[in-house]
């Protein structure tokens, strides 16, 4: 993310970073999304759905 000063982050941004880090590096591995869930997420990211 290349944040020069973590003090500049909002609490929401910091929480999101921590959640993503814990998800990527935690002991429990989340199941991957189904193809339908993935397609819905892609469409939402594109602003279609």
C-alpha positions, 0 to 999 in steps of 0.5 A: 500500500506504500503508506508513508505514515500509518498515522494518516490512515483512518480507523476504517482503512487500518481495520480493513488492512488488518482484516486482509492481512489476517485473512491472508496469513492466518492459520484458518484458510477460507474456502474459495468462492464458487464460480457464481460468487466470483462472477457476482463479485467481479460484476459488483467491482465493475459497477454493473450489479 
